[in-house]
Amino acid sequence: MAQKLLNYKYYMSEVKEKLIELIKVQPEDANAEEILKEIAFSNMVDRGIQDSLQSNTISNQKMEKRIRSKWK
C-alpha cells in the first residue's frame, strides 16, 4: 500500500510538472479557455501515444467504415 501511494504521488508530481510547463509556454495574452484547450489537446495526444504503444489501434479501413456508418 505504501509503495502504491508513493507511485501515485510521483505520478501526480509528473502531472503537475507537465501542466505547469504547458501553461508556461502559452503566450502572455492567452486566456483560460485557450490554455484549457491546449491542456485537453496535449492529454488527447498522450492518450493516443499510449494507445499506439499498447497496440490499441484500428486500421484506417475500419475507421473509415465506422465513420461512414455513422454518417448515413
Residue frames as a rotation matrix with the C-alpha (Angstrom) as fourth column:
MET 1
0.567 0.823 0.000 0.00
0.823 -0.567 0.000 0.00
0.000 0.000 -1.000 0.00
ALA 2
0.431 -0.486 -0.760 2.82
0.162 -0.787 0.595 2.41
-0.888 -0.380 -0.260 0.87
GLN 3
-0.650 -0.700 0.296 4.51
0.379 0.039 0.924 1.74
-0.658 0.713 0.240 -2.49
LYS 4
-0.136 0.698 0.703 1.24
0.980 -0.011 0.200 2.37
0.147 0.716 -0.682 -4.33
LEU 5
0.777 0.408 -0.480 0.88
0.530 -0.834 0.151 5.70
-0.339 -0.371 -0.865 -2.52
LEU 6
-0.041 -0.886 -0.462 4.45
0.088 -0.464 0.881 6.65
-0.995 -0.005 0.097 -3.41
ASN 7
-0.671 -0.156 0.725 3.84
0.689 0.228 0.688 5.76
-0.272 0.961 -0.046 -7.06
TYR 8
0.347 0.893 0.287 0.66
0.930 -0.367 0.016 7.85
0.119 0.261 -0.958 -7.04
LYS 9
0.651 -0.160 -0.742 2.45
0.251 -0.877 0.409 10.84
-0.716 -0.453 -0.531 -5.52
TYR 10
-0.480 -0.877 0.003 5.24
0.215 -0.115 0.970 10.52
-0.850 0.466 0.244 -8.11
TYR 11
-0.414 0.425 0.805 2.66
0.910 0.169 0.378 10.30
0.025 0.889 -0.457 -10.91
MET 12
0.672 0.724 -0.153 0.80
0.735 -0.678 0.021 13.36
-0.089 -0.126 -0.988 -9.62
SER 13
0.225 -0.692 -0.686 4.06
0.140 -0.673 0.726 15.25
-0.964 -0.260 -0.054 -9.36
GLU 14
-0.734 -0.485 0.476 4.76
0.486 0.114 0.867 14.46
-0.475 0.867 0.152 -13.03
VAL 15
0.035 0.848 0.528 1.25
0.984 -0.121 0.130 15.56
0.174 0.516 -0.839 -14.00
LYS 16
0.739 0.229 -0.633 1.62
0.454 -0.864 0.218 18.85
-0.497 -0.449 -0.743 -12.16
GLU 17
-0.236 -0.913 -0.332 5.02
0.147 -0.371 0.917 19.49
-0.961 0.167 0.222 -13.74
LYS 18
-0.644 0.035 0.764 3.62
0.755 0.188 0.628 18.86
-0.122 0.982 -0.147 -17.21
LEU 19
0.437 0.887 0.150 0.68
0.893 -0.448 0.041 21.20
0.104 0.116 -0.988 -16.60
ILE 20
0.501 -0.339 -0.796 2.99
0.256 -0.821 0.511 23.90
-0.827 -0.460 -0.324 -15.29
GLU 21
-0.605 -0.792 0.087 5.18
0.271 -0.102 0.957 23.61
-0.749 0.603 0.276 -18.40
LEU 22
-0.317 0.575 0.754 2.15
0.941 0.090 0.326 23.71
0.120 0.813 -0.570 -20.72
ILE 23
0.729 0.609 -0.313 0.97
0.661 -0.745 0.089 26.89
-0.179 -0.271 -0.946 -19.02
LYS 24
0.175 -0.755 -0.632 4.42
0.218 -0.596 0.773 28.50
-0.960 -0.273 0.060 -19.07
VAL 25
-0.734 -0.551 0.397 4.80
0.464 0.021 0.886 28.12
-0.496 0.835 0.240 -22.85
GLN 26
0.233 0.883 0.407 1.45
0.968 -0.172 -0.182 29.81
-0.091 0.436 -0.895 -23.59
PRO 27
-0.348 -0.303 0.887 1.53
0.502 -0.859 -0.097 33.36
0.792 0.412 0.451 -24.91
GLU 28
-0.959 -0.102 -0.265 1.20
0.281 -0.478 -0.832 36.06
-0.042 -0.872 0.487 -22.27
ASP 29
-0.651 0.753 -0.095 -2.17
-0.755 -0.656 -0.017 37.09
-0.076 0.060 0.995 -23.67
ALA 30
-0.661 0.413 -0.627 -3.62
0.043 0.855 0.517 33.54
0.750 0.315 -0.582 -23.64
ASN 31
-0.129 0.695 0.708 -6.90
-0.931 -0.330 0.155 33.31
0.341 -0.639 0.690 -21.79
ALA 32
-0.355 0.005 0.935 -8.11
-0.682 0.682 -0.263 30.45
-0.639 -0.731 -0.239 -19.59
GLU 33
0.696 0.698 0.171 -10.16
-0.364 0.547 -0.754 28.89
-0.619 0.462 0.635 -22.40
GLU 34
0.630 -0.536 -0.562 -7.16
-0.623 0.083 -0.778 28.75
0.464 0.840 -0.282 -24.74
ILE 35
-0.423 -0.818 0.391 -4.97
-0.891 0.296 -0.345 27.24
0.167 -0.494 -0.853 -22.04
LEU 36
-0.054 0.491 0.869 -7.60
-0.546 0.714 -0.438 24.62
-0.836 -0.499 0.230 -21.20
LYS 37
0.889 0.346 -0.299 -7.90
-0.422 0.368 -0.829 23.72
-0.176 0.863 0.473 -24.89
GLU 38
0.167 -0.923 -0.347 -4.13
-0.785 0.089 -0.614 23.27
0.597 0.375 -0.709 -25.08
ILE 39
-0.518 -0.301 0.801 -4.16
-0.794 0.517 -0.319 21.05
-0.318 -0.801 -0.507 -21.98
ALA 40
0.424 0.763 0.488 -7.02
-0.426 0.644 -0.636 18.97
-0.799 0.062 0.598 -23.43
PHE 41
0.794 -0.176 -0.582 -5.19
-0.555 0.181 -0.812 18.61
0.248 0.968 0.046 -26.75
SER 42
-0.255 -0.965 0.061 -1.99
-0.875 0.203 -0.439 17.54
0.412 -0.165 -0.896 -25.03
ASN 43
-0.300 0.236 0.924 -3.93
-0.665 0.643 -0.380 14.99
-0.684 -0.728 -0.036 -22.99
MET 44
0.779 0.626 0.016 -5.53
-0.392 0.507 -0.768 13.54
-0.489 0.592 0.641 -26.15
VAL 45
0.446 -0.709 -0.547 -2.14
-0.696 0.111 -0.710 13.26
0.564 0.697 -0.444 -27.84
ASP 46
-0.508 -0.652 0.563 -0.70
-0.862 0.376 -0.341 11.49
0.011 -0.658 -0.753 -24.78
ARG 47
0.118 0.641 0.758 -3.63
-0.502 0.698 -0.511 9.05
-0.857 -0.320 0.404 -24.74
GLY 48
0.884 0.205 -0.421 -3.17
-0.465 0.285 -0.838 8.37
-0.052 0.936 0.347 -28.44
ILE 49
-0.021 -0.970 -0.241 0.52
-0.829 0.152 -0.539 7.66
0.559 0.188 -0.807 -27.96
GLN 50
-0.507 -0.122 0.853 -0.25
-0.732 0.584 -0.351 5.29
-0.455 -0.803 -0.386 -25.08
ASP 51
0.570 0.771 0.284 -2.89
-0.425 0.572 -0.702 3.50
-0.703 0.279 0.654 -27.18
SER 52
0.699 -0.365 -0.616 -0.39
-0.612 0.142 -0.778 3.15
0.371 0.920 -0.123 -30.01
LEU 53
-0.366 -0.908 0.205 2.33
-0.874 0.259 -0.411 1.80
0.320 -0.329 -0.888 -27.71
GLN 54
-0.475 0.279 0.835 -0.14
-0.491 0.703 -0.515 -0.76
-0.730 -0.654 -0.197 -26.35
SER 55
-0.997 0.070 -0.015 -1.26
0.018 0.441 0.897 -1.68
0.069 0.895 -0.441 -29.89
ASN 56
-0.313 0.937 -0.152 -4.75
0.623 0.081 -0.778 -0.47
-0.717 -0.339 -0.609 -29.02
THR 57
-0.557 0.037 -0.830 -5.40
-0.526 -0.789 0.318 0.84
-0.643 0.613 0.459 -32.52
ILE 58
0.346 0.633 0.692 -7.55
0.345 0.600 -0.721 0.06
-0.873 0.488 -0.011 -35.54
SER 59
-0.522 -0.558 0.645 -6.79
0.776 0.002 0.630 0.23
-0.353 0.830 0.433 -39.24
ASN 60
-0.847 0.181 -0.500 -7.70
-0.308 -0.934 0.182 3.20
-0.434 0.308 0.847 -41.39
GLN 61
-0.745 0.583 -0.323 -10.14
-0.133 0.345 0.929 0.99
0.653 0.736 -0.179 -43.28
LYS 62
-0.359 0.623 -0.696 -12.01
0.877 0.479 -0.024 0.05
0.318 -0.619 -0.718 -40.09
MET 63
-0.574 0.116 -0.811 -12.15
0.422 -0.806 -0.415 3.67
-0.702 -0.580 0.414 -39.01
GLU 64
-0.914 0.252 -0.317 -13.44
-0.405 -0.553 0.728 4.71
0.008 0.794 0.607 -42.41
LYS 65
-0.537 0.749 -0.388 -16.23
0.352 0.617 0.704 2.10
0.766 0.242 -0.595 -42.12
ARG 66
-0.368 0.378 -0.850 -17.13
0.909 -0.048 -0.415 3.39
-0.198 -0.924 -0.326 -38.64
ILE 67
-0.751 0.036 -0.660 -17.29
-0.014 -0.999 -0.039 6.97
-0.661 -0.020 0.750 -39.87
ARG 68
-0.859 0.424 -0.287 -19.30
-0.360 -0.102 0.927 6.11
0.364 0.900 0.241 -42.97
SER 69
-0.479 0.717 -0.506 -21.79
0.667 0.672 0.322 4.02
0.571 -0.183 -0.800 -40.96
LYS 70
-0.375 0.307 -0.874 -22.44
0.754 -0.447 -0.481 6.97
-0.539 -0.840 -0.064 -38.63
TRP 71
-0.657 0.027 -0.754 -22.93
-0.240 -0.955 0.175 9.47
-0.715 0.296 0.633 -41.47
LYS 72
-0.862 0.393 0.320 -25.57
0.488 0.476 0.731 7.58
0.135 0.787 -0.602 -43.48
